[in-house]
Amino acid sequence: MICIDNSEWMRNGDYSPIRFQAQADAVNLICGAKTQSNPENTVGVLTMAGKGVRVLVTPTSDLGKILACMHGLEVGGECNLAAGIQVAQLALKHRQNKKQQQRIIVFVGSPVKYDKKILEMIGRKLKKNSVALDIVNFGEEDEGKTEKLEALLAAVNNNDSSHIVHVPSGPNALSDVLISTPIFTGDGEGGSGFAAAAAAAAAGGVSGFDFGVDPNLDPELALALRVSMEEERARQEAAAKKAAEEAAKQEKGGEQQSTSQDVTMTENVSAVPPEAENKTSDLDDENALLQQALAMSMDDPAASIATRDTDMSEAAADDQDLALG
């Protein structure tokens, strides 16, 4: 059973954001650790202030039911520590599984008005009924509060099964301080893997499991995370394969284009030689004519006259009129 201090003192802001909210976060964390460390564990919650001690939920293993009872709690009145512990003991007495070990966790953030002798008497009664007691001392620090709580712990303690934690005000959250204490990690109860994992996560360490979740503690969450990771990996592989195919298509298209350009250039190169041959033959003809003209200009006059006479004689032989004349 967890006893919550919802007195008027819980409105102070020396614990972020206020005392009551810091206490509620610590209670939620402890409930989660206790219920998940062993499937047979049960947790109940009661408030010690207001109109009187009120049991919000009897010992149960339903974490959702436990967390739901924390919403909408009213803050006010004075904390009745003695009555709260006695009601918690009565609730544990009527638990369904009688083999379960009994433990009460008390959050005390307001001054303790009871005398030390009364608290010692309550502690001896708890010890007689084999009920362990864990005390979280935070908030108000009057002169006799710590001494009274220490006396209560000494009266109930049996083989170091009970603990007390003094949490001073400061920037650290109440739940972060409790993570590393025996109140959270358990005392020989076994199955403290959840607490160890939470402590490692709070300290910034790695739990050593995939996605930081122990599949033995939360198999559904571990399975969901694994399936999500596999789907994401498959999606990335499909995207990479599609990108590779598109790159291959672009590269193939570039090769075809370069091949067509090479063919065109080859045709152009093969088309050039005929034009060059034509130009070469024309130049050869012109050179031949020039050489013939030069040769003719370089011939002797006599030879040219003889040539002309021969031409004239041949023409006269062909034309009788020219022969007669």
Disulfide bonds with the S-S distance in Angstrom:
none
